[in-house]
Amino acid sequence: MNAQFEGKSVIITGAGKGIGRACAVVMAKRGASVVAMARTKSDLDSLRQETGCRSIIVDLMDNTAARAAMKEVGTCDFLINCAGTNVLETILDMTDAGYEAVMGINLRAALICAQEFARARVQAGGGGAILNVTSIAGHRGFGEHLCYAASKAGLEGATRVMAKELGAYGIRVNAVAPTVTMTELAAAAWSDPAKKDPMMVRHPIGRFAEVDEVAKSIVMLLSDDAPMVTGAVLPVDGGFLAV
């Protein structure tokens, strides 16, 4: 067992599925105490059986509930903001409900969780790290990803601000921007070959990402192997943004 995070604790939002779940599994295997947050009880129950994590059922669209959940957890060493959603709408089709859902989960909830985490860390004397999961959609214009792109680009901007403001307290803040990652959300968004194939040819590695590959990059940025890395956005994209 790799015990690099022995004695450390991590809060993971969106831990029930996809990248968040993969992060929970990897962090637990490497010795961390995991606090998993998600909306679906069955997802958290199965994750708890697999990893021994502590689980909190919370709808992060509810600002009050999000703050209460973070306060319930208290002080941890790391926060992985992984909760995310998407509503496929163009600029001509955008609805108020779609905007609120995507921006509420992907951006506002992430900032609320980061704020509560940082306040607890500062009160405890500082240190620790925040990792925000963004997307290459914040860097390139993908059809029907209007609000999603705005939310992810916004979170990257916020990551840089947080790194500046929290650096004095020894808190590092970074982001990873994955390419299409084989989650349930991505499978729905990229199932059409007419949409998938043009994207695939722009990946030098020749494939989309797997959830555990993104999780391992996240773990690297949280670890002691990246002590001077803060305010960075790391593409985990098989070279997509390089070409």
C-alpha positions as CSV (number, residue, x, y, z in Angstrom):
1,M,0.0,0.0,0.0
2,N,1.2,3.5,-0.9
3,A,0.8,5.5,2.3
4,Q,1.8,8.9,1.0
5,F,-1.4,10.5,2.5
6,E,-1.4,8.6,5.8
7,G,-2.8,10.9,8.5
8,K,-4.3,13.3,5.9
9,S,-7.9,13.9,5.2
10,V,-9.6,15.0,2.0
11,I,-13.1,16.3,1.1
12,I,-14.3,15.3,-2.4
13,T,-17.4,16.7,-3.9
14,G,-19.2,14.8,-6.6
15,A,-17.6,11.7,-5.2
16,G,-20.4,9.3,-6.2
17,K,-19.5,8.9,-9.8
18,G,-16.8,9.6,-12.4
19,I,-13.6,11.5,-11.6
20,G,-14.7,12.2,-8.0
21,R,-15.2,8.6,-7.3
22,A,-11.9,7.7,-8.8
23,C,-10.3,10.3,-6.7
24,A,-11.9,8.8,-3.6
25,V,-10.6,5.4,-4.4
26,V,-7.0,6.5,-5.2
27,M,-6.8,8.8,-2.1
28,A,-8.1,6.0,0.2
29,K,-5.6,3.5,-1.3
30,R,-2.8,5.9,-0.5
31,G,-3.8,6.3,3.1
32,A,-6.1,9.4,3.2
33,S,-9.3,9.6,5.2
34,V,-11.9,10.4,2.7
35,V,-15.0,12.5,3.2
36,A,-17.2,11.9,0.2
37,M,-20.0,14.3,-0.8
38,A,-22.7,13.5,-3.4
39,R,-26.5,13.7,-3.9
40,T,-27.2,10.0,-4.4
41,K,-27.2,7.7,-1.3
42,S,-26.7,4.5,-3.3
43,D,-23.5,5.8,-4.9
44,L,-22.2,6.9,-1.5
45,D,-23.1,3.6,0.1
46,S,-21.2,1.6,-2.5
47,L,-18.3,3.9,-2.2
48,R,-18.2,3.5,1.5
49,Q,-18.2,-0.2,1.2
50,E,-15.3,0.0,-1.3
51,T,-13.1,2.6,0.5
52,G,-14.4,3.0,4.1
53,C,-15.0,6.6,3.5
54,R,-17.2,8.9,5.5
55,S,-20.2,10.0,3.4
56,I,-22.4,13.1,3.4
57,I,-25.5,13.3,1.2
58,V,-25.9,16.9,0.0
59,D,-27.4,18.8,-2.9
60,L,-24.7,21.5,-3.6
61,M,-27.3,23.5,-5.6
62,D,-28.6,24.5,-2.1
63,N,-26.1,27.1,-0.8
64,T,-27.2,26.7,2.8
65,A,-26.9,22.9,2.6
66,A,-23.5,23.2,1.0
67,R,-22.2,25.4,3.7
68,A,-23.7,23.2,6.4
69,A,-22.1,20.1,4.9
70,M,-18.7,21.8,4.9
71,K,-19.1,23.0,8.4
72,E,-20.1,19.5,9.5
73,V,-16.9,18.1,8.1
74,G,-14.7,20.7,9.8
75,T,-11.0,21.0,9.1
76,C,-9.4,18.7,6.5
77,D,-6.1,18.8,4.7
78,F,-7.4,18.8,1.1
79,L,-10.5,19.7,-1.0
80,I,-11.2,18.3,-4.4
81,N,-14.0,20.2,-6.1
82,C,-15.3,17.6,-8.5
83,A,-19.0,18.0,-8.5
84,G,-20.2,19.0,-12.0
85,T,-23.1,18.9,-14.4
86,N,-24.0,19.9,-17.9
87,V,-27.1,20.9,-19.8
88,L,-26.5,20.8,-23.6
89,E,-27.8,24.1,-24.8
90,T,-26.6,26.6,-27.5
91,I,-26.7,30.4,-27.1
92,L,-30.0,30.4,-29.0
93,D,-31.5,27.6,-26.8
94,M,-30.2,28.6,-23.4
95,T,-32.8,28.5,-20.6
96,D,-32.8,30.1,-17.2
97,A,-33.0,26.6,-15.6
98,G,-30.1,25.3,-17.6
99,Y,-27.9,28.3,-16.7
100,E,-28.8,28.1,-13.0
101,A,-28.1,24.3,-12.9
102,V,-24.7,24.4,-14.6
103,M,-23.4,27.6,-13.0
104,G,-24.8,26.7,-9.6
105,I,-23.1,23.3,-9.4
106,N,-19.9,23.9,-11.5
107,L,-19.0,27.4,-10.2
108,R,-21.0,28.7,-7.3
109,A,-20.9,25.5,-5.3
110,A,-17.2,25.1,-5.9
111,L,-16.5,28.6,-4.6
112,I,-18.7,28.0,-1.5
113,C,-16.9,24.8,-0.7
114,A,-13.5,26.4,-1.3
115,Q,-14.4,29.3,1.0
116,E,-15.6,27.1,3.9
117,F,-12.5,24.9,3.5
118,A,-10.1,27.8,3.4
119,R,-11.7,29.5,6.4
120,A,-11.3,26.3,8.4
121,R,-7.7,25.9,7.3
122,V,-6.8,29.5,8.1
123,Q,-8.3,29.1,11.6
124,A,-6.3,25.9,12.1
125,G,-3.1,27.7,11.2
126,G,-3.0,27.3,7.4
127,G,-1.6,24.8,5.0
128,G,-3.4,22.3,2.8
129,A,-4.5,22.4,-0.8
130,I,-7.5,22.9,-3.0
131,L,-7.9,21.2,-6.4
132,N,-10.6,22.4,-8.8
133,V,-11.7,20.2,-11.7
134,T,-12.3,22.3,-14.8
135,S,-12.3,21.3,-18.5
136,I,-10.7,21.9,-21.9
137,A,-14.2,23.3,-22.7
138,G,-13.1,26.4,-20.8
139,H,-10.3,26.8,-23.5
140,R,-12.0,25.9,-26.7
141,G,-15.5,26.6,-28.1
142,F,-17.6,23.4,-28.2
143,G,-21.1,23.5,-29.5
144,E,-23.9,23.2,-26.9
145,H,-21.4,23.8,-24.1
146,L,-22.2,27.5,-23.5
147,C,-22.8,27.5,-19.8
148,Y,-20.5,24.6,-19.1
149,A,-17.6,26.5,-20.8
150,A,-18.5,29.7,-18.9
151,S,-18.5,27.8,-15.6
152,K,-15.2,26.0,-16.1
153,A,-13.4,29.1,-17.4
154,G,-14.8,31.0,-14.5
155,L,-13.5,28.4,-12.0
156,E,-10.0,28.6,-13.6
157,G,-10.1,32.4,-13.1
158,A,-11.2,31.9,-9.5
159,T,-8.4,29.3,-9.0
160,R,-5.8,31.9,-9.8
161,V,-7.4,34.5,-7.4
162,M,-7.6,31.9,-4.6
163,A,-4.0,31.0,-5.1
164,K,-3.0,34.6,-4.7
165,E,-5.1,35.3,-1.7
166,L,-4.5,32.0,0.2
167,G,-0.8,31.7,-0.6
168,A,0.1,33.7,2.5
169,Y,-1.6,31.0,4.6
170,G,0.3,28.2,3.0
171,I,-2.7,27.0,1.1
172,R,-2.1,25.9,-2.5
173,V,-4.8,26.1,-5.1
174,N,-4.6,24.4,-8.5
175,A,-6.9,23.1,-11.2
176,V,-6.9,20.3,-13.7
177,A,-8.5,20.7,-17.1
178,P,-9.4,17.2,-18.5
179,T,-10.3,16.4,-22.0
180,V,-13.4,14.2,-22.6
181,T,-13.2,11.7,-19.8
182,M,-15.2,8.5,-19.9
183,T,-17.8,9.3,-17.2
184,E,-21.5,8.8,-17.6
185,L,-21.9,12.6,-18.3
186,A,-19.3,12.5,-21.1
187,A,-20.8,9.3,-22.6
188,A,-24.1,11.1,-23.1
189,A,-22.5,14.3,-24.5
190,W,-20.1,12.6,-26.9
191,S,-22.0,9.5,-28.1
192,D,-22.7,10.9,-31.6
193,P,-19.8,9.8,-34.0
194,A,-20.3,13.1,-35.9
195,K,-19.3,14.9,-32.7
196,K,-16.9,12.4,-31.3
197,D,-14.7,11.7,-34.4
198,P,-13.5,15.2,-35.1
199,M,-12.5,15.6,-31.4
200,M,-10.7,12.3,-31.4
201,V,-8.4,13.2,-34.3
202,R,-7.1,16.2,-32.3
203,H,-5.8,14.0,-29.5
204,P,-2.1,13.1,-30.2
205,I,-2.4,10.2,-27.8
206,G,-5.4,9.0,-29.9
207,R,-8.0,8.4,-27.2
208,F,-10.1,10.2,-24.5
209,A,-9.1,10.0,-20.8
210,E,-10.1,7.4,-18.2
211,V,-11.3,8.6,-14.8
212,D,-8.3,7.0,-12.9
213,E,-5.9,8.9,-15.2
214,V,-7.4,12.2,-14.2
215,A,-7.5,11.2,-10.6
216,K,-3.8,10.4,-10.5
217,S,-2.9,13.8,-11.9
218,I,-5.1,15.4,-9.2
219,V,-3.4,13.3,-6.5
220,M,0.0,14.4,-7.8
221,L,-0.9,18.1,-7.5
222,L,-2.1,17.6,-3.9
223,S,1.0,15.7,-2.9
224,D,4.3,16.9,-1.4
225,D,5.8,16.3,-4.9
226,A,4.3,19.6,-6.0
227,P,5.2,22.1,-3.2
228,M,5.8,25.1,-5.4
229,V,2.8,24.5,-7.8
230,T,-0.1,26.9,-7.1
231,G,-2.3,28.9,-9.3
232,A,-1.7,26.4,-12.1
233,V,-4.2,24.8,-14.5
234,L,-2.8,21.4,-15.7
235,P,-4.4,20.1,-18.9
236,V,-5.0,16.4,-18.6
237,D,-5.9,16.1,-22.3
238,G,-3.7,13.7,-24.2
239,G,-2.1,16.8,-25.9
240,F,-5.4,18.3,-27.2
241,L,-4.6,21.9,-26.3
242,A,-1.0,21.5,-27.6
243,V,-2.1,21.1,-31.3
